[in-house]
Amino acid sequence: MTEIIVIILSSLGALFILLAAVGIVKMPDLYLRISVTTKAATLGIGLILLAAGIYFADTAILSRVIAIIVFMLL
């Protein structure tokens, strides 16, 4: 069950990072490029980090993952 959750979270994270890359290429304005990149890439990296934290199932790693996600959102 844990493996399925990790696969889903990491796949969604990779999809959001791919959408951020497409957004950089397709958006016409600089401000739209910045907006798409920050929102989609932050969500994608957060999902991949959360998948890594669940995969290793260690409280030390999970606390570091949560700290990284919080600092990314700041």
C-alpha positions in Angstrom: 0.0 0.0 0.0 2.8 2.4 0.8 4.5 1.7 -2.5 1.3 2.7 -4.4 1.0 6.0 -2.4 4.7 6.7 -3.2 4.2 6.0 -6.9 1.1 8.2 -7.1 2.8 11.1 -5.3 6.0 10.9 -7.2 4.1 10.6 -10.5 2.0 13.6 -9.7 5.1 15.6 -8.7 6.8 14.8 -12.0 3.7 15.7 -13.9 3.5 19.1 -12.1 7.2 19.8 -12.8 6.6 18.8 -16.5 3.7 21.3 -16.6 6.0 24.0 -15.1 8.5 23.3 -17.9 5.8 23.5 -20.6 4.5 26.7 -18.9 7.9 28.3 -19.3 7.9 27.6 -23.0 4.3 28.4 -23.8 3.4 31.5 -21.7 3.9 34.8 -23.7 4.6 37.2 -20.8 7.5 37.2 -18.3 5.1 37.5 -15.3 3.0 34.6 -16.4 6.1 32.5 -16.8 7.2 33.3 -13.3 3.7 32.6 -11.9 3.3 29.2 -13.6 6.8 28.2 -12.7 6.6 29.0 -9.0 3.2 27.4 -8.5 3.6 24.2 -10.4 7.3 23.6 -9.6 6.7 24.2 -5.9 3.8 21.8 -5.8 5.7 19.2 -7.8 8.8 19.3 -5.7 6.7 19.2 -2.5 4.9 16.0 -3.8 8.2 14.3 -4.7 9.7 15.2 -1.3 6.5 13.9 0.5 6.8 10.7 -1.5 10.4 10.3 -0.4 9.5 10.9 3.2 6.8 8.3 3.1 9.1 5.8 1.2 11.8 5.9 3.9 9.3 5.9 6.8 11.7 7.4 9.3 10.8 10.2 11.6 14.1 12.0 11.1 13.7 12.0 7.3 10.1 12.9 7.5 10.8 15.9 9.7 13.5 17.1 7.3 11.1 16.7 4.4 8.5 18.8 6.2 11.0 21.4 7.1 12.2 21.6 3.4 8.6 22.0 2.2 7.9 24.7 4.8 11.0 26.6 3.8 10.1 26.3 0.1 6.7 27.8 0.8 8.3 30.7 2.6 
